[in-house]
């Protein structure tokens, strides 16, 4: 039984990683677009959406149902933000993820 469970997980993972990049990008854009432009955590939330989406696309959508996944994503994001070079890359990425705000 264990082998068949592994196969179905492997198939799910393969299907998710085979998603066209356009679909992943569309999903990210859709999720990021609903973040309030006035939210002081807007950039951080946008990068979290990106991180979650890429990990789910690569590792399988069953992760979305696991609360521990979101705890892990938060820990990974905090670790990335604590590294000055990665923090700079995250800021650059959020500029691509978010439309400019109107002031």
C-alpha positions in Angstrom: 0.0 0.0 0.0 2.8 2.4 0.8 4.1 2.2 -2.8 0.8 3.2 -4.3 0.5 6.2 -2.0 3.9 7.2 -3.0 3.0 6.9 -6.7 -0.1 9.1 -6.3 1.8 11.7 -4.4 4.5 11.6 -7.1 1.9 12.0 -9.8 0.3 15.0 -7.9 3.7 16.5 -7.5 4.5 16.0 -11.2 1.2 17.5 -12.3 1.8 20.6 -10.1 5.4 21.1 -11.3 4.3 20.7 -14.9 1.9 23.7 -14.6 2.9 26.3 -17.2 4.8 29.2 -15.7 2.0 31.4 -17.0 -0.6 29.7 -14.8 1.6 30.1 -11.7 2.3 33.7 -12.6 -1.5 34.3 -13.1 -2.3 32.7 -9.7 0.3 34.8 -8.0 -0.8 38.0 -9.7 -4.4 37.2 -8.8 -3.6 36.6 -5.1 -1.3 39.7 -4.9 -3.9 41.9 -6.5 -6.2 41.6 -3.5 -3.7 42.8 -1.0 -4.8 46.3 0.3 -2.5 48.9 -1.2 -2.6 50.7 2.1 -1.5 47.6 4.1 1.9 48.4 5.8 2.8 44.7 5.4 1.9 44.7 1.6 5.4 43.9 0.3 5.9 41.1 2.9 2.5 39.6 2.1 3.2 39.7 -1.6 6.5 37.9 -1.2 4.8 35.3 1.0 2.1 34.7 -1.7 5.0 34.2 -4.2 6.8 31.8 -1.8 3.7 29.8 -1.0 2.7 29.5 -4.7 6.1 28.4 -5.9 6.4 25.8 -3.2 2.9 24.4 -3.7 3.5 24.3 -7.5 6.7 22.4 -7.0 5.8 20.1 -4.1 2.1 19.5 -4.6 -1.2 21.2 -3.8 -1.9 19.0 -0.8 0.4 21.2 1.1 -2.2 23.9 1.0 -4.3 21.9 3.4 -1.5 21.5 6.0 -1.3 24.2 8.6 2.3 23.3 9.3 3.1 24.3 5.7 2.2 28.0 6.4 4.2 27.9 9.7 7.2 26.6 7.6 6.7 29.3 5.0 6.7 32.0 7.7 9.9 30.6 9.2 11.6 30.4 5.7 10.6 33.9 4.9 11.9 35.2 8.2 15.2 33.5 7.6 15.4 34.9 4.1 14.6 38.4 5.4 17.4 38.1 8.0 20.0 37.7 5.3 20.9 41.2 3.9 21.5 39.9 0.4 18.3 37.9 0.3 16.4 40.8 1.8 17.6 43.0 -1.0 16.5 40.3 -3.6 13.1 40.1 -1.8 12.7 43.9 -2.1 13.5 43.7 -5.8 11.1 40.8 -6.3 8.2 42.6 -4.6 8.7 45.5 -7.0 7.9 43.1 -9.8 5.0 41.5 -7.9 3.2 44.6 -6.9 1.8 47.4 -9.1 3.0 50.9 -8.1 0.9 52.5 -5.4 -0.9 55.8 -6.1 0.1 58.5 -3.7 
